[in-house]
């Protein structure tokens, strides 16, 4: 069941203005809520390939997860307004706050892949505060990455798709889908282990590294090793982090980032000994 919509058509009661983007899991539209004359973003979720029983289970979980994420109210988190199914195609969709701006991924492309240190730290702090708030509510994002962060016209970031990552890939063998984006995922998430808020913080650390150096810290070979080698099950202590062959010792690491990394390792070691 797909939902290819043209400008002027409806998703539920919402009038489609334009298509904002599309991916393997569905399409995002800008739309208008005629009841209150508000511009919103609508994300549809494709259920192609699911068996009938799995599809029914997913639909039930879809509502539960979306409602949970919809309880979040924070200035740095894109708000969820509604969750429903299109009455004609039965495609599930989520109605969210529309934020005028660009994704952090787009910003990096136009800023030569790097942000000034003060800007990078400010953005990271605001994102960390948003994640801390969500984690306190028991909500883990699972797919924190630049394309899921919208930089509004005022320069402040907002995290999008809270709760959507878990919905986007139901934990069912026949889907063959992976939760999250490997380049930003924690080792435990790559292995398919249970995750909590610390996994989101790992992803945020990867983003900070990228903001400061133009590069992601972990080459594909290292990501592959995380999923296959038992030695990476020790990740999370200062000793394992310092030994990791991830390119963190690269000469491209600027002094400011090296200082931040050292503080993170010290923090990890201190907590690990408590």
Backbone as CSV, one residue per row, in Angstrom:
resi,resn,N_x,N_y,N_z,CA_x,CA_y,CA_z,C_x,C_y,C_z
1,UNK,0.843,-1.193,0.000,0.000,0.000,0.000,0.875,1.239,0.000
2,UNK,0.752,2.070,-0.987,1.550,3.275,-1.075,0.647,4.489,-0.985
3,UNK,1.280,5.632,-0.776,0.509,6.860,-0.679,1.201,7.946,-1.501
4,UNK,1.062,7.881,-2.800,1.611,8.902,-3.680,0.567,10.002,-3.810
5,UNK,0.872,11.162,-3.302,-0.103,12.249,-3.251,0.344,13.430,-4.093
6,UNK,-0.625,14.052,-4.734,-0.368,15.264,-5.492,-0.810,16.471,-4.684
7,UNK,-0.244,17.628,-5.052,-0.618,18.878,-4.392,-2.124,19.070,-4.499
8,UNK,-2.746,19.404,-3.359,-4.177,19.632,-3.333,-4.986,18.430,-2.912
9,UNK,-4.371,17.238,-2.894,-5.089,16.054,-2.437,-5.009,15.962,-0.921
10,UNK,-5.700,14.981,-0.357,-5.830,14.887,1.082,-5.152,13.645,1.635
11,UNK,-4.585,13.793,2.824,-4.211,12.670,3.683,-5.064,12.848,4.925
12,UNK,-6.084,12.009,5.065,-7.052,12.275,6.124,-7.710,13.613,5.856
13,UNK,-7.688,14.503,6.844,-8.263,15.836,6.645,-7.223,16.844,6.176
14,UNK,-5.964,16.422,6.054,-4.863,17.331,5.773,-4.674,17.515,4.265
15,UNK,-4.509,18.771,3.845,-4.356,19.109,2.433,-2.869,19.191,2.084
16,UNK,-2.428,18.384,1.121,-1.031,18.335,0.746,-0.623,19.604,-0.008
17,UNK,0.460,20.244,0.456,1.021,21.410,-0.226,2.169,21.016,-1.150
18,UNK,3.053,20.153,-0.639,4.221,19.761,-1.424,4.861,18.538,-0.797
19,UNK,5.721,17.899,-1.574,6.506,16.782,-1.049,7.841,17.319,-0.547
20,UNK,8.190,16.962,0.693,9.440,17.432,1.289,10.580,16.442,1.093
21,UNK,10.263,15.172,0.992,11.303,14.170,0.822,10.705,12.780,0.865
22,UNK,11.511,11.792,0.423,11.035,10.418,0.461,12.216,9.501,0.698
23,UNK,11.906,8.340,1.266,12.923,7.342,1.537,12.324,5.959,1.424
24,UNK,13.103,4.968,1.870,12.658,3.582,1.750,11.398,3.314,2.562
25,UNK,11.217,4.055,3.664,10.100,3.785,4.558,8.849,4.588,4.244
26,UNK,8.949,5.613,3.396,7.759,6.397,3.120,8.095,7.773,2.585
27,UNK,7.119,8.683,2.674,7.242,10.018,2.100,6.875,11.054,3.161
28,UNK,7.546,12.209,3.113,7.223,13.324,4.002,6.644,14.453,3.163
29,UNK,5.507,14.988,3.613,4.822,16.065,2.902,4.684,17.286,3.802
30,UNK,4.638,18.449,3.174,4.141,19.631,3.857,2.660,19.706,3.561
31,UNK,1.871,19.980,4.589,0.421,19.984,4.423,-0.213,21.070,5.289
32,UNK,-1.511,21.218,5.125,-2.258,22.219,5.890,-3.389,21.531,6.622
33,UNK,-3.516,21.878,7.893,-4.645,21.406,8.683,-5.758,22.450,8.561
34,UNK,-6.827,22.151,7.814,-7.854,23.167,7.554,-8.663,23.546,8.788
35,UNK,-8.683,22.677,9.792,-9.479,22.983,10.983,-8.942,24.183,11.735
36,UNK,-7.619,24.292,11.802,-7.034,25.409,12.551,-6.085,26.222,11.685
37,UNK,-6.099,25.961,10.384,-5.272,26.708,9.430,-3.809,26.706,9.857
38,UNK,-3.274,25.504,10.069,-1.886,25.354,10.512,-1.108,24.522,9.503
39,UNK,0.114,24.947,9.191,0.996,24.163,8.332,1.652,23.067,9.162
40,UNK,1.653,21.854,8.636,2.207,20.706,9.341,3.073,19.895,8.380
41,UNK,3.806,18.953,8.947,4.540,17.967,8.155,3.900,16.611,8.402
42,UNK,3.741,15.833,7.344,3.139,14.507,7.459,4.138,13.474,6.974
43,UNK,4.400,12.490,7.806,5.284,11.393,7.412,4.465,10.124,7.292
44,UNK,4.459,9.547,6.096,3.775,8.277,5.886,4.764,7.135,6.071
45,UNK,4.250,5.972,6.416,5.092,4.801,6.656,4.591,3.651,5.791
46,UNK,5.463,3.135,4.953,5.097,2.037,4.065,5.107,0.710,4.815
47,UNK,4.104,-0.126,4.558,4.033,-1.463,5.160,4.223,-2.553,4.112
48,UNK,4.802,-2.179,2.986,5.035,-3.159,1.921,5.942,-4.279,2.409
49,UNK,5.575,-5.510,2.086,6.420,-6.646,2.418,6.073,-7.335,3.712
50,UNK,5.183,-6.749,4.515,4.802,-7.378,5.779,3.696,-8.407,5.570
51,UNK,3.813,-9.519,6.263,2.747,-10.508,6.264,1.545,-9.957,7.031
52,UNK,0.338,-10.466,6.776,-0.863,-9.902,7.428,-0.766,-9.831,8.947
53,UNK,-0.295,-10.896,9.614,-0.197,-10.876,11.070,0.799,-9.834,11.543
54,UNK,1.933,-9.770,10.848,2.960,-8.803,11.212,2.464,-7.377,10.977
55,UNK,1.715,-7.189,9.908,1.184,-5.862,9.604,0.212,-5.405,10.682
56,UNK,-0.643,-6.301,11.159,-1.591,-5.940,12.196,-0.875,-5.593,13.490
57,UNK,0.153,-6.393,13.821,0.928,-6.106,15.031,1.602,-4.744,14.915
58,UNK,2.130,-4.455,13.736,2.804,-3.179,13.527,1.832,-2.018,13.673
59,UNK,0.642,-2.142,13.106,-0.333,-1.059,13.194,-0.666,-0.741,14.649
60,UNK,-0.770,-1.793,15.460,-1.080,-1.580,16.872,0.083,-0.893,17.582
61,UNK,1.296,-1.341,17.305,2.458,-0.724,17.930,2.672,0.693,17.417
62,UNK,2.303,0.937,16.181,2.453,2.261,15.581,1.741,3.313,16.422
63,UNK,0.518,3.014,16.788,-0.262,3.965,17.574,0.342,4.146,18.966
64,UNK,0.746,3.045,19.584,1.322,3.111,20.934,2.594,3.954,20.938
65,UNK,3.509,3.666,19.996,4.787,4.374,19.956,4.601,5.849,19.606
66,UNK,3.716,6.130,18.658,3.494,7.516,18.255,2.869,8.322,19.388
67,UNK,1.970,7.715,20.122,1.370,8.416,21.261,2.411,8.714,22.329
68,UNK,3.308,7.752,22.552,4.354,7.966,23.554,5.249,9.136,23.145
69,UNK,5.687,9.144,21.879,6.525,10.234,21.400,5.753,11.548,21.375
70,UNK,4.444,11.469,21.160,3.621,12.670,21.108,3.510,13.388,22.445
71,UNK,3.888,12.716,23.520,3.870,13.369,24.836,5.042,14.320,25.027
72,UNK,6.039,14.225,24.171,7.216,15.075,24.313,6.883,16.513,23.938
73,UNK,7.266,17.440,24.791,7.060,18.861,24.527,8.316,19.609,24.937
74,UNK,9.149,19.911,23.968,10.442,20.544,24.235,10.790,21.437,23.046
75,UNK,11.364,22.610,23.293,11.648,23.530,22.185,12.645,22.997,21.161
76,UNK,13.398,21.970,21.505,14.378,21.418,20.578,13.951,20.057,20.022
77,UNK,12.675,19.733,20.158,12.137,18.486,19.616,10.922,18.814,18.749
78,UNK,10.888,18.276,17.535,9.740,18.473,16.662,8.526,17.774,17.271
79,UNK,7.456,18.520,17.469,6.269,18.022,18.155,5.416,17.147,17.223
80,UNK,4.884,16.057,17.790,3.935,15.211,17.071,2.520,15.638,17.458
81,UNK,1.683,15.923,16.440,0.331,16.397,16.679,-0.730,15.291,16.576
82,UNK,-0.514,14.344,15.669,-1.589,13.410,15.363,-0.994,12.126,14.786
83,UNK,-1.731,11.038,14.890,-1.371,9.767,14.277,-2.658,9.127,13.774
84,UNK,-2.622,8.590,12.557,-3.847,8.025,11.973,-3.480,7.156,10.773
85,UNK,-4.513,6.675,10.088,-4.346,5.926,8.848,-5.151,6.618,7.761
86,UNK,-4.588,6.660,6.553,-5.330,7.219,5.439,-6.563,6.346,5.187
87,UNK,-7.747,6.928,5.110,-8.962,6.114,4.988,-9.067,5.345,3.664
88,UNK,-8.325,5.758,2.647,-8.415,5.097,1.349,-7.331,4.045,1.150
89,UNK,-6.087,4.367,1.531,-4.987,3.426,1.335,-4.647,2.629,2.591
90,UNK,-5.186,3.075,3.755,-4.891,2.471,5.061,-3.421,2.615,5.441
91,UNK,-2.698,3.518,4.797,-1.304,3.769,5.132,-1.214,4.568,6.429
92,UNK,-0.426,4.106,7.412,-0.262,4.885,8.647,0.514,6.171,8.372
93,UNK,0.174,7.211,9.108,0.936,8.447,8.981,0.948,9.192,10.312
94,UNK,1.968,10.031,10.456,2.135,10.857,11.647,2.160,12.316,11.217
95,UNK,1.436,13.149,11.934,1.388,14.582,11.658,2.274,15.288,12.671
96,UNK,3.214,16.066,12.169,4.210,16.708,13.022,4.265,18.210,12.787
97,UNK,4.903,18.883,13.720,5.215,20.294,13.577,6.047,20.515,12.312
98,UNK,5.676,21.513,11.541,6.481,21.877,10.380,7.499,22.932,10.791
99,UNK,8.765,22.659,10.524,9.841,23.575,10.883,10.475,24.099,9.601
100,UNK,10.443,25.398,9.419,11.066,26.007,8.255,12.568,26.112,8.501
101,UNK,13.341,25.448,7.686,14.783,25.456,7.858,15.423,24.385,7.006
102,UNK,16.627,23.970,7.391,17.355,22.943,6.664,17.828,21.871,7.633
103,UNK,18.020,20.690,7.117,18.583,19.645,7.973,20.039,19.986,8.266
104,UNK,20.540,19.469,9.377,21.948,19.684,9.715,22.842,19.109,8.617
105,UNK,22.395,18.045,7.993,23.143,17.463,6.884,23.291,18.472,5.745
106,UNK,22.210,19.175,5.427,22.264,20.189,4.376,23.144,21.358,4.788
107,UNK,23.073,21.746,6.049,23.909,22.845,6.550,25.379,22.501,6.389
108,UNK,25.745,21.282,6.739,27.146,20.871,6.627,27.615,20.890,5.178
109,UNK,26.727,20.546,4.270,27.093,20.559,2.847,27.374,21.972,2.351
110,UNK,26.643,22.956,2.878,26.820,24.335,2.434,27.904,25.065,3.215
111,UNK,28.274,24.539,4.386,29.296,25.171,5.220,30.644,24.459,5.085
112,UNK,30.856,23.814,3.962,32.114,23.110,3.706,32.363,21.999,4.717
113,UNK,31.260,21.459,5.269,31.384,20.286,6.118,31.827,20.538,7.535
114,UNK,31.896,21.777,7.966,32.386,22.059,9.315,31.680,23.302,9.854
115,UNK,31.523,23.362,11.191,30.943,24.524,11.842,31.986,25.156,12.755
116,UNK,31.884,26.467,13.003,32.776,27.090,13.984,32.632,26.387,15.336
117,UNK,33.715,26.352,16.107,33.713,25.614,17.364,32.574,26.050,18.270
118,UNK,32.390,27.362,18.471,31.333,27.833,19.373,29.953,27.385,18.888
119,UNK,29.732,27.456,17.576,28.443,27.042,17.025,28.231,25.548,17.205
120,UNK,29.269,24.769,16.931,29.158,23.320,17.063,28.850,22.911,18.499
121,UNK,29.511,23.556,19.450,29.281,23.219,20.856,27.889,23.653,21.305
122,UNK,27.435,24.816,20.825,26.102,25.283,21.196,25.022,24.354,20.653
123,UNK,25.168,23.966,19.379,24.211,23.040,18.772,24.201,21.721,19.529
124,UNK,25.379,21.212,19.847,25.471,19.931,20.557,24.852,20.029,21.939
125,UNK,25.082,21.132,22.636,24.496,21.306,23.971,22.975,21.307,23.900
126,UNK,22.415,22.024,22.934,20.962,22.089,22.816,20.378,20.715,22.463
127,UNK,21.067,19.977,21.613,20.611,18.630,21.277,20.705,17.707,22.474
128,UNK,21.777,17.851,23.255,21.944,17.016,24.453,20.838,17.295,25.463
129,UNK,20.446,18.552,25.595,19.366,18.906,26.516,18.047,18.290,26.056
130,UNK,17.813,18.301,24.750,16.592,17.691,24.222,16.584,16.187,24.458
131,UNK,17.713,15.533,24.234,17.800,14.092,24.463,17.621,13.764,25.946
132,UNK,18.220,14.568,26.806,18.077,14.335,28.240,16.613,14.406,28.654
133,UNK,15.895,15.392,28.114,14.471,15.525,28.412,13.704,14.291,27.936
134,UNK,13.961,13.865,26.702,13.243,12.710,26.159,13.557,11.441,26.939
135,UNK,14.810,11.251,27.276,15.193,10.053,28.024,14.532,10.019,29.390
136,UNK,14.363,11.196,30.000,13.681,11.256,31.292,12.221,10.843,31.173
137,UNK,11.675,10.963,29.948,10.295,10.529,29.697,10.226,9.079,29.235
138,UNK,11.388,8.423,29.180,11.426,7.026,28.768,11.416,6.816,27.265
139,UNK,11.738,7.866,26.486,11.718,7.785,25.025,13.147,7.830,24.496
140,UNK,13.533,6.816,23.731,14.843,6.754,23.091,14.645,6.963,21.595
141,UNK,15.483,7.803,20.987,15.305,8.126,19.571,15.703,6.969,18.666
142,UNK,16.920,6.460,18.835,17.475,5.317,18.088,18.022,5.652,16.702
143,UNK,17.848,6.875,16.237,18.380,7.215,14.918,18.787,8.688,14.866
144,UNK,19.606,9.096,15.838,20.085,10.479,15.883,21.184,10.630,14.823
145,UNK,20.947,11.506,13.851,21.897,11.739,12.764,21.600,13.100,12.156
146,UNK,22.524,13.669,11.386,22.323,15.025,10.853,21.048,15.203,10.043
147,UNK,20.635,14.190,9.277,19.429,14.354,8.464,18.158,14.362,9.305
148,UNK,18.236,13.928,10.571,17.085,13.958,11.470,17.127,15.160,12.411
149,UNK,18.018,16.089,12.140,18.124,17.318,12.930,17.847,18.494,12.002
150,UNK,16.847,19.279,12.339,16.482,20.434,11.522,17.024,21.696,12.183
151,UNK,17.777,22.467,11.435,18.253,23.760,11.923,17.260,24.810,11.445
152,UNK,16.518,25.374,12.396,15.473,26.344,12.064,16.092,27.648,11.576
153,UNK,15.252,28.520,11.069,15.736,29.790,10.524,16.400,30.657,11.585
154,UNK,16.075,30.435,12.867,16.712,31.205,13.937,18.053,30.604,14.350
155,UNK,18.474,29.508,13.703,19.769,28.908,13.990,19.750,27.823,15.040
156,UNK,18.611,27.604,15.690,18.527,26.587,16.727,18.093,25.243,16.134
157,UNK,18.629,24.144,16.660,18.290,22.824,16.114,17.045,22.227,16.749
158,UNK,16.381,21.357,16.002,15.268,20.568,16.506,15.460,19.125,16.046
159,UNK,15.257,18.186,16.955,15.368,16.777,16.606,14.029,16.292,16.074
160,UNK,14.059,15.707,14.896,12.850,15.176,14.276,12.804,13.659,14.417
161,UNK,11.641,13.117,14.192,11.433,11.663,14.123,11.612,10.947,15.452
162,UNK,11.348,11.616,16.558,11.348,10.901,17.836,10.257,9.854,17.816
163,UNK,10.632,8.634,18.132,9.683,7.538,18.120,9.500,6.912,16.757
164,UNK,9.924,7.613,15.700,9.702,7.123,14.352,10.698,6.027,13.992
165,UNK,11.919,6.119,14.494,12.925,5.105,14.158,12.449,3.719,14.575
166,UNK,11.884,3.620,15.753,11.388,2.323,16.206,10.197,1.879,15.374
167,UNK,9.394,2.861,14.945,8.239,2.528,14.113,8.664,2.180,12.692
168,UNK,9.727,2.802,12.222,10.123,2.623,10.835,10.589,1.219,10.519
169,UNK,11.051,0.485,11.505,11.553,-0.856,11.245,11.067,-1.797,12.324
170,UNK,9.858,-2.317,12.185,9.329,-3.212,13.195,10.262,-4.397,13.417
171,UNK,10.392,-4.810,14.679,11.346,-5.851,15.053,10.806,-7.217,14.661
172,UNK,10.723,-7.430,13.344,10.165,-8.660,12.813,11.114,-9.228,11.770
173,UNK,11.433,-10.533,11.823,12.435,-11.100,10.939,12.157,-10.892,9.457
174,UNK,10.894,-10.924,9.052,10.611,-10.891,7.632,10.808,-9.518,7.006
175,UNK,10.987,-8.469,7.817,11.148,-7.143,7.230,12.534,-6.959,6.655
176,UNK,13.550,-7.547,7.275,14.915,-7.365,6.820,15.409,-5.940,6.985
177,UNK,14.791,-5.161,7.865,15.146,-3.762,8.033,15.955,-3.568,9.304
178,UNK,16.815,-2.543,9.288,17.681,-2.264,10.422,17.262,-0.958,11.063
179,UNK,17.168,-0.966,12.381,16.867,0.254,13.110,18.098,1.141,13.131
180,UNK,17.944,2.391,12.720,19.042,3.317,12.823,19.912,3.361,11.577
181,UNK,20.946,4.220,11.655,21.881,4.427,10.565,23.260,4.005,11.035
182,UNK,23.862,2.981,10.447,25.086,2.377,10.990,26.199,3.359,11.331
183,UNK,26.438,4.377,10.500,27.545,5.291,10.741,27.406,6.053,12.054
184,UNK,26.193,6.146,12.596,25.956,6.905,13.824,25.493,6.017,14.980
185,UNK,25.421,4.727,14.765,24.881,3.822,15.773,25.942,3.363,16.761
186,UNK,25.513,3.128,17.989,26.403,2.584,19.010,26.679,1.116,18.715
187,UNK,27.776,0.575,19.258,28.084,-0.841,19.019,26.959,-1.775,19.445
188,UNK,26.335,-1.497,20.606,25.269,-2.386,21.062,24.059,-2.347,20.141
189,UNK,23.792,-1.157,19.559,22.675,-1.065,18.626,23.003,-1.796,17.324
190,UNK,24.252,-1.693,16.872,24.667,-2.412,15.672,24.524,-3.917,15.849
191,UNK,24.778,-4.401,17.065,24.680,-5.834,17.327,23.247,-6.282,17.520
192,UNK,22.316,-5.334,17.640,20.935,-5.700,17.874,20.611,-5.915,19.336
193,UNK,21.512,-5.460,20.237,21.270,-5.585,21.673,20.276,-4.526,22.138
194,UNK,19.664,-4.698,23.305,18.783,-3.659,23.844,19.548,-2.348,24.041
195,UNK,18.895,-1.238,23.782,19.544,0.065,23.923,18.729,0.962,24.844
196,UNK,19.417,1.964,25.404,18.746,2.993,26.192,19.279,4.345,25.735
197,UNK,19.071,5.362,26.558,19.453,6.708,26.155,20.927,6.879,25.853
198,UNK,21.775,6.039,26.431,23.210,6.161,26.182,23.551,5.932,24.716
199,UNK,22.754,5.135,24.041,22.994,4.916,22.619,22.770,6.198,21.822
200,UNK,21.752,6.980,22.182,21.528,8.273,21.540,22.702,9.215,21.794
201,UNK,23.253,9.185,23.013,24.384,10.055,23.332,25.616,9.666,22.530
202,UNK,25.792,8.383,22.293,26.886,7.932,21.434,26.729,8.549,20.046
203,UNK,25.512,8.486,19.507,25.248,9.063,18.184,25.525,10.559,18.177
204,UNK,25.146,11.237,19.252,25.411,12.679,19.345,26.910,12.950,19.364
205,UNK,27.671,12.091,20.033,29.121,12.243,20.032,29.714,12.106,18.635
206,UNK,29.168,11.184,17.856,29.614,11.027,16.469,29.334,12.309,15.679
207,UNK,28.162,12.890,15.909,27.804,14.126,15.211,28.747,15.256,15.604
208,UNK,29.053,15.382,16.896,29.968,16.433,17.344,31.329,16.272,16.680
209,UNK,31.817,15.049,16.633,33.099,14.789,15.963,33.042,15.267,14.518
210,UNK,31.943,14.955,13.849,31.798,15.338,12.445,31.712,16.849,12.288
211,UNK,31.014,17.520,13.211,30.889,18.977,13.146,32.245,19.660,13.257
212,UNK,33.160,19.038,13.992,34.448,19.657,14.264,35.551,19.256,13.287
213,UNK,35.392,18.126,12.637,36.495,17.601,11.828,36.182,17.367,10.349
214,UNK,34.916,17.504,9.982,34.439,17.206,8.616,34.281,15.714,8.356
215,UNK,34.687,14.879,9.274,34.679,13.442,9.042,33.909,12.727,10.145
216,UNK,33.325,11.584,9.809,32.786,10.700,10.834,33.938,9.890,11.412
217,UNK,33.901,9.585,12.700,35.066,8.973,13.350,35.308,7.517,13.020
218,UNK,34.282,6.784,12.591,34.414,5.339,12.479,34.346,4.888,11.020
219,UNK,35.413,4.317,10.490,35.378,3.785,9.118,34.471,2.575,9.030
220,UNK,34.064,2.260,7.832,33.141,1.140,7.639,33.700,-0.164,8.185
221,UNK,35.015,-0.347,8.056,35.621,-1.593,8.538,35.432,-1.750,10.034
222,UNK,35.565,-0.637,10.775,35.392,-0.701,12.224,33.940,-0.995,12.577
223,UNK,33.010,-0.379,11.849,31.587,-0.639,12.094,31.278,-2.109,11.865
224,UNK,31.876,-2.674,10.815,31.668,-4.099,10.552,32.222,-4.943,11.690
225,UNK,33.377,-4.566,12.217,33.971,-5.342,13.317,33.092,-5.297,14.555
226,UNK,32.455,-4.149,14.777,31.568,-4.053,15.938,30.476,-5.122,15.899
227,UNK,30.038,-5.437,14.717,28.929,-6.381,14.584,29.395,-7.826,14.564
228,UNK,30.719,-8.054,14.455,31.190,-9.427,14.289,32.215,-9.893,15.318
229,UNK,32.919,-8.974,15.963,34.004,-9.384,16.844,33.615,-9.260,18.310
230,UNK,33.917,-10.264,19.086,33.586,-10.276,20.501,34.336,-9.191,21.264
231,UNK,35.529,-8.808,20.786,36.313,-7.813,21.512,35.587,-6.491,21.638
232,UNK,34.711,-6.178,20.681,34.000,-4.909,20.731,32.839,-4.928,21.710
233,UNK,32.586,-6.096,22.317,31.565,-6.145,23.367,32.043,-5.447,24.634
234,UNK,33.323,-5.115,24.692,33.857,-4.405,25.845,33.768,-2.896,25.682
235,UNK,33.243,-2.414,24.568,33.146,-0.978,24.340,32.334,-0.315,25.446
236,UNK,32.806,0.850,25.894,32.102,1.569,26.962,33.023,1.890,28.117
237,UNK,34.233,1.295,28.143,35.209,1.648,29.169,36.293,2.484,28.531
238,UNK,36.996,3.254,29.344,38.032,4.126,28.823,39.117,3.321,28.124
239,UNK,39.488,2.145,28.666,40.565,1.360,28.077,40.189,0.859,26.695
240,UNK,38.964,0.372,26.521,38.577,-0.136,25.214,38.451,0.992,24.198
241,UNK,37.960,2.174,24.658,37.841,3.291,23.745,39.206,3.772,23.282
242,UNK,40.181,3.797,24.210,41.484,4.300,23.848,42.221,3.348,22.927
243,UNK,41.884,2.046,22.962,42.552,1.078,22.107,41.867,0.939,20.757
244,UNK,40.663,1.482,20.608,39.855,1.212,19.419,40.526,1.716,18.152
245,UNK,40.677,0.860,17.130,41.306,1.266,15.872,40.306,1.937,14.955
246,UNK,39.752,3.063,15.381,38.671,3.717,14.646,39.129,4.965,13.912
247,UNK,40.439,5.236,13.917,40.903,6.458,13.280,40.818,7.658,14.196
248,UNK,40.555,7.430,15.511,40.458,8.562,16.425,41.819,9.207,16.664
249,UNK,42.911,8.483,16.362,44.233,9.046,16.547,44.697,9.778,15.286
250,UNK,43.795,9.942,14.327,44.151,10.578,13.070,44.669,11.986,13.278
251,UNK,45.608,12.395,12.430,46.147,13.748,12.518,45.106,14.795,12.138
252,UNK,43.968,14.344,11.588,42.932,15.306,11.219,42.133,15.786,12.428
253,UNK,42.323,15.150,13.594,41.603,15.549,14.795,42.192,16.854,15.321
254,UNK,41.373,17.893,15.356,41.873,19.188,15.777,42.023,19.218,17.282
255,UNK,42.880,20.109,17.823,43.137,20.136,19.272,41.885,20.284,20.116
256,UNK,40.928,21.115,19.700,39.722,21.313,20.511,38.950,20.019,20.635
257,UNK,38.846,19.266,19.513,38.114,18.004,19.569,38.860,16.991,20.420
258,UNK,40.221,17.016,20.346,41.011,16.083,21.142,40.776,16.318,22.635
259,UNK,40.664,17.603,23.008,40.397,17.928,24.409,39.034,17.411,24.836
260,UNK,38.033,17.607,23.984,36.685,17.124,24.294,36.692,15.610,24.442
261,UNK,37.392,14.933,23.518,37.431,13.472,23.567,38.093,12.991,24.856
262,UNK,39.188,13.664,25.254,39.874,13.272,26.479,38.967,13.416,27.688
263,UNK,38.188,14.481,27.722,37.255,14.691,28.835,36.184,13.613,28.845
264,UNK,35.704,13.211,27.633,34.696,12.160,27.550,35.247,10.832,28.057
265,UNK,36.515,10.533,27.715,37.138,9.295,28.180,37.296,9.309,29.694
266,UNK,37.696,10.473,30.244,37.846,10.577,31.692,36.513,10.392,32.386
267,UNK,35.456,10.989,31.806,34.113,10.860,32.363,33.664,9.397,32.345
268,UNK,33.937,8.708,31.222,33.574,7.309,31.096,34.288,6.451,32.124
269,UNK,35.598,6.719,32.317,36.377,5.939,33.277,35.894,6.161,34.702
270,UNK,35.561,7.428,35.024,35.098,7.741,36.375,33.795,7.033,36.689
271,UNK,32.866,7.025,35.723,31.587,6.380,35.948,31.729,4.865,35.962
272,UNK,32.667,4.366,35.195,32.846,2.927,35.150,33.397,2.353,36.438
273,UNK,34.061,3.199,37.236,34.643,2.728,38.494,33.734,2.943,39.676
274,UNK,32.573,3.554,39.431,31.648,3.798,40.549,30.829,2.558,40.859
